């Protein structure tokens, strides 16, 4: 199995080649299973810094946030707006979206 970094490098090179040839700004998506965004926010920001790619939308499952009005104020990823929908009937679950700041919602 190839290391994630090598695979990502190959995907990114293909992506950049297509952008250069087609001259457009594509939609770029990433999905992550956070298993607690509170505990893994630093891992997420480190990952995004390492791969050096600005995704248009980052979908996050299992955010484990409990209340729509709490816990999300400090979910800050530079250049993104964060929206989430917690699981109200029990703990765990929940989904979130990080949407690039220059996108109209």
URFEN-V794666 format. One record per residue. N is the residue number from 0. PSI is psi in whole degrees, -180 to 180 (* if undefined). NEAR is the number of other C-alpha atoms within 12 Angstrom. D_FIRST is the distance of its C-alpha to the first C-alpha in whole Angstrom. Layout:
n={N;N}
psi={PSI;PSI}
near={NEAR;NEAR}
d_first={D_FIRST;D_FIRST}
This chain:
n={0;1;2;3;4;5;6;7;8;9;10;11;12;13;14;15;16;17;18;19;20;21;22;23;24;25;26;27;28;29;30;31;32;33;34;35;36;37;38;39;40;41;42;43;44;45;46;47;48;49;50;51;52;53;54;55;56;57;58;59;60;61;62;63;64;65;66;67;68;69;70;71;72;73;74;75;76;77;78;79;80;81;82;83;84;85;86;87;88;89;90;91;92;93;94;95;96;97;98;99;100;101;102;103;104}
psi={137;144;147;-43;-41;-44;-47;-39;-43;-44;-44;-41;-43;-44;-48;-37;-45;-41;-44;-40;-35;-15;55;167;99;163;129;122;150;139;136;141;101;-33;54;97;-30;-43;-17;15;-42;-41;-41;-50;-37;-42;-47;-36;-42;-45;-17;52;134;97;148;-47;134;114;134;123;161;54;-28;25;145;-33;138;-30;-10;167;-14;-12;-28;8;87;121;120;127;0;152;137;130;143;158;107;165;116;-24;-15;172;164;-174;-154;150;156;157;132;118;127;135;-24;4;139;132;*}
near={6;9;9;14;15;13;14;19;18;16;17;21;16;14;22;19;14;15;16;13;11;11;11;13;16;17;16;23;18;24;19;25;23;27;23;29;37;23;18;20;25;18;18;29;24;15;20;23;16;15;22;14;25;28;30;25;29;33;30;33;27;28;36;31;34;26;22;20;13;16;22;29;16;18;28;23;29;21;21;26;26;29;32;32;27;29;20;16;11;12;16;23;25;30;32;35;35;39;29;27;21;15;17;10;14}
d_first={0;4;7;9;12;10;10;13;15;14;15;18;19;20;21;24;25;26;28;29;30;31;33;33;31;29;28;25;23;21;21;20;21;23;24;27;28;30;28;25;27;26;23;23;25;23;20;22;24;20;19;23;23;26;25;28;27;25;25;25;25;27;29;31;34;37;40;40;42;41;37;36;39;36;33;33;31;32;33;32;35;33;35;34;35;35;35;39;40;38;35;32;30;31;30;30;30;30;31;32;35;36;36;39;38}
